[in-house]
């Protein structure tokens, strides 16, 4: 049962070939076996999972099953879950138990999913490494002789799905935090159109950039989970008005887009930039060749401001983080360290509660909001962001989708750094979709000579999530890779 995809499991559940309780128990056993090694879960909710599974079996027996009934999932520990500890990977919220449910998790409850637990993550989603969680780093399941980086910030979610510790998982993507780790772990990761999934109850990092999304082994699985998560929400002022129509289309299933006549945009500035390794470059060019041979039209597009993305992200995300994380002051909830007076209590609480990476981003973000730096930094970055969005809008008039690598290369050692060129090109390939709100999907495309996965990234126009997934499915079918958990882990 561990090797079943989500869609395969649904078929067997509906035919009663397997039960939800059997499926859930298999995954809980897998968690017990592998979580000490991979650190994918912060909190395992075994009792809740078995209760969810029993209820799902009852609905199947009664003939009124829900769309995702009995499917065991992991929930990134950024989504508030009522009466279940929710930490955001931080000491600040180490013992926080919300009394409300996020819209995403409530929507998944309404579709019948089984909650296995809360997955590990970089603290407050502020890293791409998987190393900054207060609860320790997650480990890439493809690790053999050396521990490999899973990517972040949805590090626990990708580790759990790739290792068979859940069938799918939620993630969030502020810069590349679903798509980059999905590429490193051989998974499909979808960052949908901004506002397609509600941010209500998803602890904020940078509100204009945060995108909840889904992670799974196949395009069909990721699309099915996304359909369960998404929808218009009155509780989120930035909710996408067209969300429900996109959800309806997702529920109709993803069908491969016809290659013949498909206009694929290739970004000139990325193609000429250093930082992409040879294996990834060869993979990318192979797919360009094969899709051209199948009748696709390759269109070169120019996004003049795309190589400024890292700077834009640094300014805008940190400014918003400084504002959003101001609420963690030890007064109402979370960690409290008593000081000599009110200000001293604030200072000691925040100094003890946040990790070094989060404190650095908040401090530098606060600086951009000062009188001296607000206009030359923050306002200027907002203007360049507008120009970047306009450039993508113009480019999408010339092509149907945009294709890039999902990462500079395969997973590196857990304690290594990408390097300046690789980090810069990684930002340029993925973060623009957060700046513009466009949908993007990483899909497994190949393995390098060491057997590590390489992903390609498909992006599309705002609201065109179904087309993005349809093209991703084409790549998935062309690649025909085996990412079964027992193959990934070797056991």
Order of alpha helices (4+ residues) and beta strands (2+ residues): alpha-alpha-beta-alpha-beta-alpha-beta-alpha-beta-alpha-beta-beta-alpha-alpha-beta-alpha-alpha-beta-alpha-alpha-alpha-alpha-beta-alpha-alpha-beta-beta-alpha-alpha
